[in-house]
Amino acid sequence: MAIVSIDKEKCIGCGACVDVCPFGALIMADDVAAVNDKCTACGACLDICPVMAISLPESTGGPARDLTAYQGVWVWVEQFRGKARSISWEMMGQGRRLADRRKAALTACVLGHGVEHIAGEAIAYGADRVFHVDHPGLGVYRTSPYAAALVGLVRRYKPEIFLLGASLRGRDLAGSVATELYTGLTADCTGLEIDPESGFLRQTRPAFGGNILATILCPNHRPQMSTVRHRVFEMPHPDSHRQGQIVAVETKLDEERIATSVLNFVQEFTEVNLTEARVIVSGGRGLGNPKGFEMLRELADVLGGTVAASRAAVDAGWIPYEHQVGQTGRTVRPDLYIACGISGAVQHLAGMNTAQVIVAINKDPAAPIFSVADYGITGDLYQIIPALTEQFRKRLRS
Amino acid sequence: MNIVVCIKQVPDTAEVKINPETGTLMREGVPSIVNPFDTFAIEEALCLKEKFGGKVTVLTMGPQQAVEALKEALAMGADQAILLSDRAFAGSDTWATAYTLALAIRKLGAFDIILCGKQAIDGDTGQVGPGIAVQLAVTALTYVSKINRVEIEPAPGFIEVERVLDEGRETLQTRLPVLLTVVKDINIPRLSTISDIRRAVQMRIPTWTAADLPGADPKKLGLDGSPTRVVTICSPPGRGATVEMIPADRVDEAASALVEKILARNVL
C-alpha cells in the first residue's frame, strides 16, 4: 500500500498532521511524526504541514499503473437533512447494471451524521456493500470534509467506476475528488455502457448546448468517474429483503481545520425541485406580465407539477432565477413539459428538449418551440390555459 | 486585494452545427464570445476592486484568438490579462486545464480571491473551478449568488457568501484565500464604452507558454496530461415526432382534445 513519507530532517514535531489524519495513521515518535500501516495516502496531511515535510510517493499522483487493482462500482448517496436524494437511487440502479456487467460488487458511500437508515435503504436499492461514514462534521454537506472522506476511501479500496448524481452538490464534490485523485471525470452523462472489448466505461454526454453528443473514455486512470443528471435513468424498485454489508468507516475530522462553516440555509423549494419534477408548466415572455404565472401555477397544481420559466420571463423580473430552464438555468427532463408563451430560443430548448412529452402553446405559429413539441396550440394563453386547467381538473378527478 | 479571474472563450453555442457527412463540429464562421458566466465573474471582481482596491488579473487558456476574450475583460476594467497558449496545452481536458491555470496563478503570486463562472456553455462541466482550487489547496465555494461580506483584516481574513443549491440558498463562511464560481444572478455585467475598448486594444497582453510556468510537469499538460479521451462525437438523435397542431377555433374543444392526447401518453 502506498504511504506518505516524512522527511525527519524537516519535521518540527508540531503534530498538526497527527490531528488532521482521517485514519489515525500518523503518530508522534521521538518528537517527530511517524506513519503507520493505516495510511491510505489520502494526502490530508500534505497541506497542513507547515514545513512541507510530508510527501506522497510519485506514482499515486500519476496514471494508475495497475488498472486491474481497481474493481467494483461505487455510488455516492447524497442526502439532505437525513433524506436521500432520488437522483442517488437512480445512480444505484445504473450502478447495479454496470456492476453486473463487470461481474463486480456495487458499493454505496453514505456520508453524514445520524443517517444509518440511508445505509439500509442503499442495500434495498441494490448495494452489496455500504461504506457508512458518520461524523457530526459531515452532518451538513461541505466540500472539503466530504471530498477528503471519499478520496481516502477510493485510495484505500480502489473502485473501478465511481458514479455521482449531477446535482449541484454532486458536481461540486466530483470535481474536487477527481482532481485530487488525478482521474477523469465526465459530467452530466446521459449514457453509460461497458465497452465489450476493453471493458472501459463508455460515457456519453451532451455538449455545446445539446448540439452534440460526445462519448468519452478514461483509459489509463482509475476510478472512471461520471456524474449523471436527474431522471436520465430509471428509478429502481427497492427490495427490503436484499442482503448487504454495512461497513462503518471511522473518520477523524477536526472542525478547527475545516475552513468552511455553513451559517444558514433557506429552503426555497417547498414544491418538488425543478430537476426532479415530473410535470413542468413553464412560462415565457408571451405571458405579458408576472400575474400570468398565477394562472400557470393553478395548472401545475392540478397536474402535481412545478412552475418554471424562460430566461425572458426571469430577466423581466416576473419570477426568480431559480425557476429558469435553459442553458443558463436548469436542465430538466420531466415526463410532461408545457411551454406557455415561450418562443423557444436554442438556449431554452437545450434545457428541456429531452422531456418525454412537450406541449407548446403560443400565439405565433412560427415559434421555434413547435419544432420540438409533440402537441401544439396557437392562440391566446389567457383563454387556452384556464380551459386546459378546467379539463384536467375534471378528467383527473374522474 | 489581489483578484484573479479565469475566463474561457467559447463558440456561441446557438450557432454551432454538425457537418452531417463527417460528424464533426463546424466551427468556421461561428462567432466566439466570452463564456457568459465568466462575464459575471469579471463584474464581481471589478466590484470587489472598487470596494477594496487592488488588482484584477484575467487569465485564459486557449489559441491566440482567445486574446479577444481578454480584451473584452480589459475593456470592462481589468488591470492586466495573460494568455496561456502553447501547443503543449492542446487537447487539455478539465483536469489538465485546471492544472495549467493553477500553475499560472501560482506564478502570479499571492491572491485573495479567484473567480470563475459556474461552468462554460460549450462543455457545461463546471469542473475547472473546483479543480483549480484543489490544485492550489484553497477552498472552493461553488454556485455563489451573492457575496455578503469580505474581511481582509485580520489575516488571513474571511468571506461570507450565499450560494444556490438544489433545495434553496445556503450562507457559508470561509477563510481567504478562496475560489468562487458564480451564477448568473450575482450581478449585471457592465457595458464597456468606446473609450474603454480603445484603451483595452492598446494594452499589452503577454502570452505564457509551458516554459513560462515554473514547475510544469510536461506529462500533466495537454492531451498527455488529460485522463479523459473523447472517442466519438455525433449529433443527438432528433425528437423524431413532428408536432401535432390542435386546432383552436373553439378553446374548450381544443383543451379537451389536448387533455385526451396527453392522458393517452401515460405521463400523468
Interface residues (C-beta under 8 A of the other chain):
Chain A: D47 G62 P63 F80 R85 T143 S144 A147 S167 L168 R169 R171 D172 A174 G175 S176 A178 T179 E180 Y182 T183 G184 L185 T186 A187 D188 R202 P206 A207 F208 G209 G210 N211 I212 L213 A214 T215 I216 L217 C218 P219 N220 H221 A259 T260 S261 V262 L263 N264 F265 V266 Q267 E268 F269 N273 T275 R278 V279 L303 G304 Y321 E322 Q327 T328 G329 D335 L336 A345 V346 Q347 A350 N353 Q356 V357 I358 V359 A360 P365 F370 S371 V372 A373 D374 Y375 G376 I377 T378 G379 Q383 I384 A387 L388 E390 Q391 F392 R395 L396
Chain B: P11 T13 A14 V16 K17 I18 L25 P36 F37 D93 T94 W95 A98 I121 D122 G123 D124 T125 G126 Q127 G129 P130 G131 A133 V134 Q135 A137 T139 A140 L141 T142 Y143 E160 V164 L165 D166 E167 G168 R169 E170 T171 L172 Q173 T174 R175 V183 K184 D185 K219 S226 P227 T228 R229 V230 V231 T232 I233 C234 S235 P236 R239 A241 V243 E244 M245 I246 A248 V251 D252 A254 A255 S256 L258 V259 E260 K261 I262 L263 R265 V267 L268
